[in-house]
């Protein structure tokens, strides 16, 4: 039986990697008067639906997608949330 899942994937730079976009956003926020903002980091958010035999299979597919395309494992970390969707074709 095939199950359908909705996944939310969060990709962020590793803490040791410089984030020029984050620095620029932090600077912009401070120029707008938000002086107490610090440590801004920019990342990616991805949503998708997929079909899998079970949740473990869905997690394995998501790990492979992230490692192969959605994240650069050399400089980025990722995590995801997954939830089964009833009655919806992926």
Legacy VTK file of the C-alpha trace (Angstrom):
# vtk DataFile Version 3.0
C-alpha trace
ASCII
DATASET POLYDATA
POINTS 90 float
0.000 0.000 0.000
1.292 3.442 -0.909
1.137 6.286 1.587
1.301 9.984 0.793
3.432 12.396 2.792
3.917 16.131 3.032
7.449 17.229 3.871
8.897 20.542 5.031
12.639 20.790 4.473
14.894 23.385 6.096
18.379 23.943 4.656
20.858 26.158 6.517
24.510 27.005 6.188
26.818 25.204 8.592
27.852 27.466 11.485
31.460 27.551 10.239
30.427 28.911 6.794
30.329 32.667 6.267
26.902 34.027 5.319
27.251 37.295 3.350
23.489 37.433 2.690
22.804 37.121 6.406
25.306 39.900 7.138
23.598 42.144 4.563
20.134 41.475 6.017
21.394 42.096 9.547
22.919 45.395 8.424
19.663 46.387 6.722
17.622 45.572 9.797
19.938 47.648 11.968
19.628 50.563 9.535
15.852 50.273 9.953
16.260 50.688 13.699
16.337 47.062 14.843
19.624 47.498 16.716
19.255 44.420 18.900
19.217 41.982 15.951
22.279 39.773 15.676
23.435 36.529 14.106
21.184 36.612 11.031
21.593 33.519 8.851
19.799 32.937 5.536
18.566 29.486 4.506
16.119 27.706 2.227
12.663 26.299 2.909
11.225 23.625 0.626
7.835 21.880 0.717
6.971 18.790 -1.267
4.653 15.811 -1.359
5.814 12.280 -2.039
4.525 8.743 -2.083
6.273 5.950 -0.213
5.646 2.480 1.153
5.884 3.785 4.732
7.320 6.659 6.766
10.791 5.091 6.955
10.877 4.844 3.147
9.721 8.472 2.862
12.481 9.592 5.250
15.061 7.626 3.267
13.878 9.261 0.022
14.046 12.721 1.623
17.568 12.112 2.921
18.657 11.076 -0.574
16.975 14.125 -2.184
18.653 16.477 0.270
22.078 14.857 -0.102
21.913 14.766 -3.901
20.168 18.030 -4.838
18.392 20.116 -2.235
21.381 20.771 0.053
25.128 20.930 -0.401
26.372 18.599 2.364
29.795 20.255 2.297
28.510 23.637 3.496
24.866 23.096 4.480
22.858 21.215 7.083
19.279 20.129 6.582
16.397 18.798 8.604
12.843 17.957 7.682
9.381 17.376 9.100
7.155 14.774 7.540
3.448 14.074 7.963
1.199 11.535 6.329
-1.601 13.023 4.242
-4.806 11.040 4.082
-6.735 10.761 0.840
-4.444 13.033 -1.205
-2.477 11.815 -4.208
1.118 12.984 -4.154
LINES 1 91
90 0 1 2 3 4 5 6 7 8 9 10 11 12 13 14 15 16 17 18 19 20 21 22 23 24 25 26 27 28 29 30 31 32 33 34 35 36 37 38 39 40 41 42 43 44 45 46 47 48 49 50 51 52 53 54 55 56 57 58 59 60 61 62 63 64 65 66 67 68 69 70 71 72 73 74 75 76 77 78 79 80 81 82 83 84 85 86 87 88 89
